[in-house]
Amino acid sequence: MNNILHPEQVRAFRRMTPRQKLALNASLWEHAHALKEAFFRARQPAWDDEQIRQAARETIQRAAR
């Protein structure tokens, strides 16, 4: 982790409470889904909302492995 992040980022994360870290994680997860959904909406205009959500979900799940 320290090799990827700036030292100030590491210090900020260490100051965060577990609740703050969970909230940040949830926010990042929501943003990732929103960005992927926007990507698929632009690329696949004929897809319905469920197809968009499913494609975003699958893409993010694959990336998490």
Secondary structure, DSSP 8 states (H G I E B T S, - for coil): -TTTS-HHHHHHHHHS-HHHHHHHHHHHHHHHHHHHHHHHHHH-TT--HHHHHHHHHHHHHHHH-
